[in-house]
Amino acid sequence: MIQGRPSTTALRAATYRAHHQVLDQPLVFDDPLAVKILSPLGPLKLPPRTSPVRAWAAARGRFAEDALHAARSRGCTQYVILGAGLDTFAYRHAGSVLPVFEVDHPDTQAWKRSLLEQAGIAAPPALTYVAVDFARQSLVPELARSGFRPDEPAFFSWLGVTPYLHESAVWETIAAIRGLHPRNEIVFDYLVARSELSWRSRLAHRVIEWYVARLGEPLRFLSAPPAIRTHLEQIGFATVEDLDCPALNERYFRNRPDRLRIAGRIARLVHARA
């Protein structure tokens, strides 16, 4: 992202989630605040009804919150949203006692809090904002200063961030999460290395790369699924679910009359736990 400005990709992701609420039925990801949080920016402009990127945004949000629900049943007592952007989980569950830590770049976080105030969406008591520039700061010390309890297991969500970080920063962050508590869990997404893709997917990859570079957020981290699994197992995550787009379509978009679904195979979603 460009220093001094909020993340453009965070706005794009939030817009796709808002479009999903208005255009698609049945909802894959039910986010009743998705439109409201964007209201200070003006009327929501609606795209054509079907969009593979909108489907990806819906599936990504649903996958993370489904995994959170399962993690809570296994004893996770804290929720950390890394690169929170305009995520609305904490505000949709304002009455919950689950501690939620929204971690994001200071510029993006200040922008979000301004939008929330203008939209009349109050921050719940269980929410803590943690300002971190992943390119310059370490996650663990900033979490510790914000009341996070390393002696209790936590669930971490890290969506739409890893492609823009250097590989070392990605694995250092994931290793730090595993090192905080042996029962910590994480969901994250990543882009697949070009060598693993068909020519058609490589072309789509280059279009995305060109587009986000123009927004000031160039792609830096790409990987192959076997390398992801190997790294996670070396770090200490014994159970790794790594889903490609066809698997996500089967899980969330099967037999939809509107034909909403994710296209291609350039991105994947991972849930890793002990």
C-alpha positions in Angstrom: 0.0 0.0 0.0 1.0 3.6 -0.5 2.3 5.2 2.8 -0.2 7.6 4.3 -3.2 6.2 2.5 -5.6 3.3 3.4 -5.4 0.1 1.5 -7.2 0.2 -1.8 -7.5 -3.6 -2.0 -9.3 -3.5 1.4 -11.9 -1.2 -0.1 -12.3 -3.5 -3.1 -12.8 -6.5 -0.9 -15.4 -4.8 1.2 -17.2 -3.6 -1.9 -17.4 -7.2 -3.2 -18.9 -8.3 0.1 -21.4 -5.5 -0.1 -22.3 -6.4 -3.7 -22.9 -10.0 -2.6 -25.5 -8.9 0.0 -27.5 -6.9 -2.6 -27.2 -9.1 -5.7 -26.9 -12.7 -4.7 -29.5 -15.1 -3.3 -29.0 -17.3 -1.4 -26.2 -15.6 0.5 -23.0 -17.6 0.9 -21.6 -15.0 3.4 -24.3 -13.1 5.4 -22.8 -9.7 6.3 -25.7 -7.3 7.0 -23.2 -4.4 7.8 -21.2 -4.7 4.6 -23.3 -2.1 2.8 -23.7 0.2 5.9 -19.9 0.5 6.6 -19.4 1.8 3.0 -22.3 4.3 3.2 -20.2 7.3 4.0 -18.5 6.9 0.6 -21.7 7.4 -1.3 -24.3 5.2 -3.0 -23.2 1.7 -3.7 -22.6 1.2 -7.4 -23.7 -2.2 -8.6 -21.9 -4.3 -11.2 -23.2 -7.1 -13.4 -25.0 -9.8 -11.5 -22.3 -12.5 -11.8 -18.7 -12.0 -10.7 -16.1 -14.6 -10.0 -14.2 -12.1 -7.8 -17.4 -11.4 -5.8 -17.8 -15.2 -5.3 -14.2 -15.4 -4.0 -14.8 -12.7 -1.5 -18.0 -14.4 -0.2 -16.3 -17.8 0.0 -13.3 -16.4 1.7 -15.3 -14.7 4.4 -17.5 -17.7 4.9 -14.6 -20.1 5.1 -12.9 -18.1 7.8 -15.9 -17.7 10.0 -16.9 -21.4 9.6 -13.4 -22.3 10.8 -13.6 -19.8 13.6 -16.9 -21.5 14.8 -15.2 -24.9 14.7 -12.1 -23.5 16.5 -14.2 -22.1 19.3 -15.7 -25.6 19.9 -12.1 -26.8 20.3 -11.4 -24.2 23.0 -10.1 -21.1 21.1 -11.0 -18.1 23.3 -9.7 -15.2 21.3 -10.1 -14.0 17.7 -7.3 -12.1 15.9 -8.1 -10.6 12.5 -4.8 -9.8 10.7 -5.2 -7.1 8.0 -8.7 -6.5 9.2 -9.6 -4.0 6.5 -13.3 -3.3 6.6 -14.2 -6.6 8.3 -17.4 -6.4 10.2 -17.4 -9.5 12.4 -16.9 -7.7 15.7 -19.8 -5.3 15.0 -22.1 -8.0 13.8 -21.5 -9.8 17.1 -21.5 -6.8 19.3 -23.0 -8.7 22.2 -20.4 -11.5 22.2 -17.9 -11.8 25.0 -15.3 -13.3 22.5 -12.3 -10.9 22.6 -11.6 -9.7 19.0 -8.3 -8.0 18.0 -8.4 -6.2 14.7 -4.8 -5.8 13.5 -4.0 -3.5 10.5 -1.8 -0.8 9.1 -2.3 2.4 11.1 -3.5 4.3 8.0 -6.1 1.7 7.0 -7.3 1.4 10.6 -7.8 5.1 11.1 -9.7 5.3 7.8 -12.0 2.4 8.9 -12.7 3.9 12.3 -13.7 7.2 10.5 -16.1 5.2 8.3 -17.6 3.4 11.3 -18.2 6.7 13.1 -19.8 8.3 10.1 -22.0 5.2 9.5 -23.1 5.1 13.1 -21.6 1.7 13.8 -20.3 1.5 17.4 -17.2 -0.5 18.4 -18.2 -3.3 20.8 -16.6 -3.6 24.3 -14.9 -6.9 23.3 -13.0 -5.3 20.4 -9.4 -4.0 20.5 -7.7 -2.2 17.6 -4.0 -3.1 17.2 -2.1 -0.9 14.7 0.7 -2.8 13.0 2.7 -2.2 9.9 3.7 -5.8 9.0 6.6 -4.5 6.8 8.2 -2.8 9.8 6.8 -4.2 13.1 6.5 -7.6 14.7 3.1 -8.9 15.5 3.6 -10.5 18.9 4.9 -7.4 20.8 2.0 -5.3 19.5 -0.5 -7.9 20.4 0.9 -8.3 23.9 0.6 -4.5 24.5 -3.0 -4.7 23.5 -4.2 -7.2 26.1 -3.9 -10.4 24.0 -3.4 -13.4 26.3 -0.7 -15.8 24.9 -1.6 -18.4 27.6 -5.0 -18.9 25.9 -5.5 -20.5 22.4 -6.6 -18.1 19.7 -8.0 -18.3 16.1 -6.2 -16.1 13.6 -7.7 -14.9 10.3 -5.4 -13.5 7.7 -7.2 -12.7 4.4 -6.1 -10.7 1.4 -2.6 -9.9 2.9 0.0 -12.5 2.2 0.3 -11.8 -1.6 1.6 -8.3 -0.8 4.2 -9.3 1.7 7.7 -10.7 1.2 7.9 -14.5 1.8 10.1 -14.1 4.9 7.4 -11.8 6.5 4.7 -14.4 5.7 6.5 -17.3 7.4 7.8 -15.3 10.3 4.3 -14.2 11.1 2.8 -17.7 10.8 5.7 -19.1 12.9 5.1 -16.4 15.6 1.4 -17.4 15.7 2.2 -21.0 16.2 4.8 -20.1 18.8 2.3 -18.1 20.9 0.3 -21.2 21.8 0.4 -24.8 20.6 -3.4 -24.8 20.0 -3.6 -21.7 17.9 -5.3 -22.0 14.5 -5.0 -19.9 11.4 -6.9 -19.3 8.2 -5.1 -17.5 5.3 -5.3 -17.2 1.6 -2.4 -17.2 -1.0 -1.8 -16.9 -4.7 -0.5 -19.9 -6.5 2.9 -19.8 -8.2 2.8 -19.3 -11.9 4.7 -22.6 -12.5 1.7 -24.4 -11.1 -0.9 -22.8 -13.4 -2.3 -23.4 -16.9 -1.6 -20.8 -19.5 -5.0 -19.3 -19.1 -4.6 -18.9 -15.3 -1.1 -17.5 -15.9 -2.7 -14.8 -18.1 -5.3 -14.0 -15.4 -2.5 -13.9 -12.9 -0.6 -11.3 -14.9 -3.7 -9.1 -15.2 -4.2 -9.1 -11.4 -0.5 -8.4 -10.9 -0.7 -5.4 -13.3 -3.9 -4.1 -11.6 -2.7 -4.2 -8.0 0.7 -2.8 -8.9 -1.2 0.3 -10.3 -2.9 0.6 -6.9 0.4 0.7 -5.2 0.2 -2.8 -3.7 2.5 -5.1 -5.9 2.4 -8.8 -5.6 5.4 -10.3 -3.7 4.4 -13.7 -2.3 3.4 -16.7 -4.6 3.7 -20.3 -3.6 3.0 -23.9 -4.6 0.6 -25.9 -2.5 3.2 -28.6 -1.6 5.5 -25.9 -0.3 2.7 -24.3 1.8 2.0 -27.7 3.4 5.6 -28.4 4.1 6.3 -25.1 5.7 3.2 -25.3 7.9 4.1 -28.8 9.0 7.7 -27.8 9.8 6.3 -24.9 11.9 4.2 -27.3 13.8 0.7 -27.4 12.3 -0.3 -31.0 12.0 -3.7 -30.5 10.3 -3.7 -28.5 7.1 -6.8 -28.0 4.9 -5.8 -26.3 1.6 -8.7 -25.8 -0.8 -8.5 -24.7 -4.4 -11.3 -22.8 -6.2 -13.1 -25.9 -7.6 -13.2 -27.3 -4.1 -14.6 -24.0 -2.8 -17.2 -24.0 -5.6 -18.3 -27.5 -4.6 -18.6 -26.5 -1.0 -20.4 -23.1 -1.3 -21.8 -22.6 -4.8 -23.1 -26.0 -5.9 -26.3 -26.0 -7.9 -26.9 -22.3 -7.7 -29.5 -21.0 -10.1 -27.6 -17.8 -10.6 -24.4 -19.7 -11.5 -22.3 -17.6 -9.1 -19.0 -19.3 -8.7 -15.2 -18.7 -8.5 -13.2 -18.9 -11.7 -9.8 -20.4 -12.3 -7.3 -21.8 -9.8 -5.0 -18.9 -9.0 -5.9 -18.5 -5.3 -6.3 -21.0 -2.4 -7.6 -21.0 1.2 -5.8 -22.7 4.1 -6.9 -23.6 7.6 -4.0 -24.9 9.7 -4.2 -26.2 13.3 -2.3 -28.5 15.7 
